[in-house]
Amino acid sequence: MAGAGAMTQSEIKEAAKPHLPQDLFPQGKAAGWWCKTVQLDLEAQGVMGRTDTKPLRFFFT
């Protein structure tokens, strides 16, 4: 079940930007696509889940 750490896709993207290498993601460009692919991979592995609310919120299982 989602806890206090559940985040929206936008919140995940903004939190990830400072950790991405600038040579690959200048000014955070394409960070949203990268975050989405990681999110889908983690969901497929059962490591991440999503809420049934709008907006969707993602959390670690």
QUIZI-V388369 format. One record per residue. N is the residue number from 1. RES is the residue in one small letter. PHI is phi in whole degrees, 0 to 359 (999 if undefined). BURIAL is + if it has 9 or more other ideal C-beta (glycine too) atoms within 8 Angstrom, else -. D_CENTER is the distance of its C-alpha to the mean C-alpha in Angstrom with 1 decimal. Layout:
n=N res=RES phi=PHI burial=BURIAL d_center=D_CENTER
n=N res=RES phi=PHI burial=BURIAL d_center=D_CENTER
This chain:
n=1 res=m phi=999 burial=- d_center=16.9
n=2 res=a phi=294 burial=- d_center=14.3
n=3 res=g phi=252 burial=- d_center=15.3
n=4 res=a phi=295 burial=- d_center=15.2
n=5 res=g phi=273 burial=- d_center=11.8
n=6 res=a phi=295 burial=+ d_center=10.0
n=7 res=m phi=230 burial=+ d_center=7.6
n=8 res=t phi=283 burial=+ d_center=7.4
n=9 res=q phi=301 burial=+ d_center=5.3
n=10 res=s phi=295 burial=- d_center=7.7
n=11 res=e phi=294 burial=- d_center=7.5
n=12 res=i phi=297 burial=+ d_center=4.1
n=13 res=k phi=300 burial=+ d_center=5.9
n=14 res=e phi=294 burial=- d_center=9.0
n=15 res=a phi=289 burial=- d_center=8.4
n=16 res=a phi=280 burial=+ d_center=7.7
n=17 res=k phi=312 burial=+ d_center=10.7
n=18 res=p phi=295 burial=- d_center=13.4
n=19 res=h phi=263 burial=- d_center=12.7
n=20 res=l phi=273 burial=+ d_center=12.9
n=21 res=p phi=293 burial=- d_center=16.5
n=22 res=q phi=295 burial=- d_center=18.4
n=23 res=d phi=290 burial=- d_center=20.5
n=24 res=l phi=263 burial=- d_center=17.7
n=25 res=f phi=228 burial=+ d_center=15.6
n=26 res=p phi=299 burial=- d_center=18.3
n=27 res=q phi=54 burial=- d_center=17.4
n=28 res=g phi=77 burial=- d_center=13.7
n=29 res=k phi=298 burial=- d_center=14.9
n=30 res=a phi=71 burial=- d_center=12.9
n=31 res=a phi=297 burial=+ d_center=9.7
n=32 res=g phi=297 burial=- d_center=8.2
n=33 res=w phi=295 burial=- d_center=9.7
n=34 res=w phi=297 burial=+ d_center=8.7
n=35 res=c phi=300 burial=+ d_center=4.8
n=36 res=k phi=296 burial=+ d_center=6.2
n=37 res=t phi=294 burial=- d_center=8.7
n=38 res=v phi=294 burial=- d_center=7.0
n=39 res=q phi=301 burial=+ d_center=5.3
n=40 res=l phi=296 burial=- d_center=8.9
n=41 res=d phi=297 burial=- d_center=10.6
n=42 res=l phi=293 burial=+ d_center=9.6
n=43 res=e phi=295 burial=+ d_center=10.6
n=44 res=a phi=297 burial=- d_center=13.7
n=45 res=q phi=278 burial=- d_center=14.5
n=46 res=g phi=82 burial=- d_center=14.4
n=47 res=v phi=272 burial=- d_center=12.2
n=48 res=m phi=233 burial=+ d_center=9.5
n=49 res=g phi=232 burial=+ d_center=10.9
n=50 res=r phi=226 burial=+ d_center=10.7
n=51 res=t phi=278 burial=+ d_center=13.3
n=52 res=d phi=263 burial=- d_center=16.1
n=53 res=t phi=265 burial=- d_center=16.1
n=54 res=k phi=244 burial=- d_center=15.6
n=55 res=p phi=289 burial=- d_center=13.2
n=56 res=l phi=300 burial=+ d_center=11.0
n=57 res=r phi=234 burial=+ d_center=9.3
n=58 res=f phi=248 burial=+ d_center=7.2
n=59 res=f phi=210 burial=+ d_center=9.0
n=60 res=f phi=278 burial=- d_center=10.4
n=61 res=t phi=273 burial=- d_center=13.7
